[in-house]
Structures are given as structure tokens and as C-alpha cells.
Amino acid sequence: MRPRRTSVGCVLLALGLLALPAPLAAQAGAGPQPAPLTLAFFTPQLAFPGALERSGWQSAVAAHLSAATGLTIEAKGFARAGDFRTFLHRSPGALAIADAQLALAAGWTPLLQAVSGDGVAVLPMAVASLQPGTLPALQGRTLILADSGGGEKALVGGLVLAGEVPPAKFFAKLAVAPDAPSAAAAVSLGKADAALIYSFIARERGLALVLETEGAPLPLLVAAGKEPSLEVRSRVAAALAAAPAGGGIGGWRAVDGVLLARFRGRLAPSTTRPLVPASVPWLPLREVAGAATAAGELPLEPLPARQLFELPPLSGVADFLPRGQLQEGSDERATDTANPGRPDLPAPEGEPGEPAPGALPEGAGP
């Protein structure tokens, strides 16, 4: 007798039909999604209260760019310059907001440069300590500054010492902190004698400004490789202008190549030699007003090196030239027989051509 087909068998058959592969045409309609664009961050000179606030700003910038461009942009922050460089080397399609000194040294392509809330792209840096003082008083002490990927000596030598003396011969030690707020904290805790940070950070942390330098640019938006495309770069750059502010950045503007070249030139090795022994190096000190007077000393004024060897202007130089080499307009000097070359002196007594009183006749001996 043939077995009857149960309802359970019908259900299993229906489930099997539903599990069949989807049509090939439907599969072809679902194309691959584009890979997200990574925006890497390395901004140790900026001021954030902590790592959480720094990471929150980075995520906010990436979220704004994603919404404004329609691209999927992910933020990736770095605390060490070495890791940051390695990532960009292995990820040619990434963009980055990078410390200006590191970006210029690496040769990355700048797309935009950050500005402060006042629209300034270069902010003054300062040697800051707990107490007011002078830069010579810090000789043989410890200076701490934010990680710049091995460019710390160039930054100190170019901005603080103006190339007049190597940092290693002036400071006993150059210490490196993860970021500028950490460097300021090290000074406050007595772990370093002074810090090289943006002046506004020193004031916010209650430190005294010993010396203010010409300053350093705020971070740059850069492309480390040939990718992404120019179209993607333009979209990101246009959207970044309205990105959230933070850490000292108030906005973005077009790159000023002259400004960046000038800053890079300040960090180049100097050929200048100290004008006095290295034990007391000559420095173009720009003392902060009141710092030296608070210590009972007179504030020092900068003296350009050229003035140390500059001769005063010579007046009446023609008076010292041999006759016949006087300049045009000095014919009277050439014909003045009483006082050759000195028409400003009165002629001796007597008629022209006659000997002065008391003078011997021409040719007469004693």
C-alpha cells in the first residue's frame, strides 16, 4: 500500500523552495559599497583638557564632513608621530589634519591651513615657566615640548635660540611630552623647568612667559599620497571650512605658501656662529615686559648682529682723499693753496700770494 503524503512533508517542501538562491539579476543589482575615507589626526600642539575631549573633537569633525560631502569619513587619532607617519605611508588614500612642522618636514601636500578664532594662521609660542625670569637663567635647565616627530631640536634652535647656539649646548635636556597641555602640566608639577608651547596655552595654565617667539602655524589639512582624487579633496576642503572648532582652531583658509616657507626656513640649520663664547651665548632676547624688572633687573633689548660690526657713517671722507681724487663739485678744494682740502678753515692772515706773518720766504732756510 502506498504511504500517504502528510502535511509535514508539504511544509518541508515549501521551505526548500524558499531557500533557493536569488536570481542572478537581483544579485548583480547590489554593487559593492565604496571604502570609507580615513581622516587621520596628529595635532599635539592644540589645547584640549584631555584625551576624551580631543577624541570627541576629531569624531565631530569627521561626522560633519560625512554629512556635508556624502562620503563615509572615519576619524583616526594618533598620539605618537611615528605611528602617524607609518599609517599615512601605508594608507595613500587617507587625508590628515597634521602638525604643521611634521607635515612640512615630511613633504606632504597642504590643502588648507587652520586659523584661530581671530583668523590668524600663526600663533606665538612661548618659553613658559612657573616664575618670571629671563632666558639666560634657563641655561643648563630642562625644557619640555610636545612631540613633533624628531623635530624638537629644530623648533627650539630656530624659534628660541635663533640659530645662535645649539640647543644641546644651552639646555641640559630637551624632554618630549605627548602634547602641549602635558608639557605645561610637567612644568606645573616641577618635572621640567620650562615648556615651549603656544602662548595662549601658557596663559590658560597660569604659567609665566619668559620669552615669546615669532610663532608656529596651526595644523594643516594634507594629502600624503596621490589619492584620494582631486574631486574628493575639493569636496572635503570645502566642507572643512564649516567644521566644528576646537583646541585653538577656529576655522580654515587657503594655504599661504610664503608663510609656510618662511616658517620652514626658520627651522633650517643656521650657519650663524655665536658672537661671544658659548658659555654666555649672545641671543636676540625678546624679554616679556615686566619679567626682568620683577626680578630686579633691567629688561634686555634685542640687538641685531649686524650692528655689532657696523661702522658709523663717515662724514667729510673727501678730506682724507689725495688731491686729484676729490669728487665732483670740489674744485675749490683743488685750487685752495692755503688749506688744501679744507675750505672750511679760515685762510691765514695776509694777502693772497704773500707769506703769512712770521713765515719764512719760499726757498729760505732756517
Secondary structure, 3 states (H helix, E strand, C coil): CCCCCCHHHHHHHHHHHHCCCCCHHHHHHCCCCCCCEEEEEECCCCCCCCHHHHHHHHHHHHHHHHHHHCCCEEEEECCCHHHHHHHHHHCCCCEEEECHHHHHHHCCEEEEEEECCCCCCEECEEEEECCCCCCHHHCCCEEEEECCCCCHHHHHHHHHCCCCCCHHHHCCEEEEECCHHHHHHHHHCCCCCEEEEEHHHHHHCCCEEEEECCCEECCEEEECCCCCCHHHHHHHHHHHCCCCCECCECEEECCCHHHHHHHHHHCCCCCCCCCCCCCCCCCCCCECCCHHHHCCCCCCCCCCHHHHCCCCCCCCHHHHCCCCCCCCCCHHHHHCCCCCCCCCCCCCCCCCCCCCCCCCCCCCCC
